[in-house]
């Protein structure tokens, strides 16, 4: 962890990032992004500004996926993947359908179903269960081979 501190989390301990240059990482890849996968985390947004990445896995040129919040995409939770690990590749996004609530713990899940060719973003807040859900077709991509990371905001196991 860099520029982050342990805090009370939704379930037990969590990590609070400073919102600008904090991060955490693993020693290697955690998710095989060439196949089907799901990633999930508890988040607590303190503001609905900018981009807030909760979980990502780096590739050589672009991340294999990002599970994040985006103000510019309508203040929604988003799962993003590219169709190749190149800087000129196409981005595919599953964008949630409702605006998150600041100060509320929300369980955010991103799912890639390779066989169905879909990306799905799900978010379930203790205050508003089942309120965000989105589907988007996605094409195959090469596996992201670098370490997984968490970035900005609150993340808890």
C-alpha positions in Angstrom: 0.0 0.0 0.0 1.2 3.5 -0.8 -0.4 6.7 0.6 -3.2 4.7 2.2 -4.3 3.9 5.7 -6.3 1.1 7.4 -9.7 2.1 8.6 -13.0 0.5 9.7 -14.5 -1.2 6.7 -17.9 -2.6 5.8 -17.1 -6.1 7.0 -13.9 -5.7 9.0 -10.8 -3.6 8.2 -10.7 -1.5 5.0 -8.2 0.7 3.2 -8.7 4.4 2.7 -6.9 5.9 -0.3 -6.1 9.6 -0.5 -7.9 10.1 -3.8 -4.9 11.3 -5.8 -1.8 9.1 -5.7 -2.5 6.2 -3.4 -2.4 2.5 -4.5 -2.0 -1.1 -3.6 -0.9 -4.0 -5.7 -0.3 -7.7 -5.9 3.0 -9.4 -6.9 1.5 -10.8 -10.1 -1.7 -11.3 -12.1 -4.8 -12.4 -10.2 -7.4 -12.6 -13.0 -7.2 -14.4 -16.3 -8.7 -11.7 -18.5 -8.7 -13.9 -21.6 -11.6 -16.0 -20.1 -14.7 -15.4 -18.0 -14.1 -13.7 -14.6 -15.7 -11.7 -11.9 -14.2 -9.1 -9.5 -16.0 -7.5 -6.5 -15.3 -5.0 -3.8 -17.0 -2.9 -1.2 -16.7 0.8 -1.8 -17.7 4.0 0.0 -17.6 7.1 -2.3 -17.0 10.3 -0.5 -17.7 12.4 -3.6 -19.1 11.8 -7.1 -16.3 13.5 -9.0 -13.7 12.3 -11.5 -12.7 8.7 -12.1 -12.3 6.4 -9.1 -10.7 3.1 -9.8 -11.4 0.3 -7.3 -9.8 -2.7 -8.9 -7.8 -3.1 -12.1 -5.2 -5.4 -13.6 -2.4 -3.9 -15.7 -1.4 -5.2 -19.1 1.7 -4.2 -21.0 0.0 -1.2 -22.6 -3.5 -0.9 -21.1 -5.1 -2.5 -18.1 -7.0 -5.8 -18.7 -10.0 -4.4 -16.9 -11.0 -1.5 -14.6 -13.8 -1.7 -12.1 -14.4 2.0 -11.3 -16.7 5.0 -10.9 -16.9 7.7 -13.6 -18.4 11.2 -13.3 -17.9 11.7 -17.1 -20.0 8.6 -18.0 -23.0 9.9 -16.1 -21.9 9.4 -12.5 -22.1 5.6 -12.7 -20.1 2.5 -11.7 -18.3 1.0 -14.8 -16.5 -2.2 -15.8 -14.2 -1.4 -18.7 -12.1 -3.8 -20.9 -10.2 -3.2 -24.2 -10.3 -5.7 -27.1 -6.5 -5.8 -27.2 -3.6 -4.8 -25.1 -2.7 -1.8 -27.3 -3.1 1.9 -26.9 -5.2 2.0 -30.1 -7.6 -0.7 -29.0 -11.4 -0.3 -28.5 -12.8 0.2 -25.1 -16.0 -1.8 -24.1 -17.9 -0.7 -21.0 -20.8 -1.9 -18.9 -22.1 1.3 -17.3 -24.5 1.1 -14.3 -28.0 2.6 -14.6 -28.3 4.6 -11.4 -26.2 7.2 -9.6 -24.3 5.9 -6.5 -24.9 7.4 -3.1 -22.1 9.1 -1.3 -21.3 7.9 2.2 -23.1 4.5 1.6 -21.2 1.2 1.5 -21.9 -0.4 -1.9 -20.9 -3.9 -3.1 -19.7 -3.4 -6.7 -19.2 -6.4 -9.0 -17.9 -6.6 -12.5 -18.5 -9.8 -14.5 -17.1 -10.8 -17.9 -18.8 -13.8 -19.5 -16.6 -14.8 -22.4 -19.1 -17.4 -23.8 -22.0 -14.9 -23.8 -19.7 -12.1 -25.0 -21.0 -9.8 -22.2 -19.7 -7.4 -19.5 -22.0 -6.7 -16.6 -21.7 -4.2 -13.8 -23.7 -4.8 -10.6 -23.9 -2.7 -7.5 -25.9 -3.4 -4.4 -26.0 -0.8 -1.6 -27.2 -1.6 1.9 -29.5 1.4 1.5 -30.7 0.5 -2.0 -30.3 -3.2 -2.8 -30.0 -4.2 -6.5 -30.2 -0.6 -7.9 -27.5 -0.7 -10.5 -27.2 -3.2 -13.4 -25.9 -2.9 -17.0 -25.0 -5.3 -19.8 -22.7 -4.6 -22.8 -21.3 -7.0 -25.5 -17.6 -7.5 -25.3 -15.1 -9.1 -27.6 -12.1 -11.3 -26.6 -8.8 -9.8 -25.5 -5.4 -11.1 -24.7 -4.7 -11.8 -21.0 -3.5 -8.9 -18.9 -0.2 -10.3 -17.5 0.7 -7.7 -14.9 -0.2 -7.3 -11.2 -3.7 -6.4 -10.0 -4.1 -3.1 -8.3 -6.5 -1.1 -6.2 -6.7 2.6 -6.4 -8.4 5.6 -4.8 -11.3 5.5 -2.3 -12.3 2.7 0.1 -11.7 -1.0 -0.6 -12.3 -3.8 1.8 -12.1 -7.6 1.6 
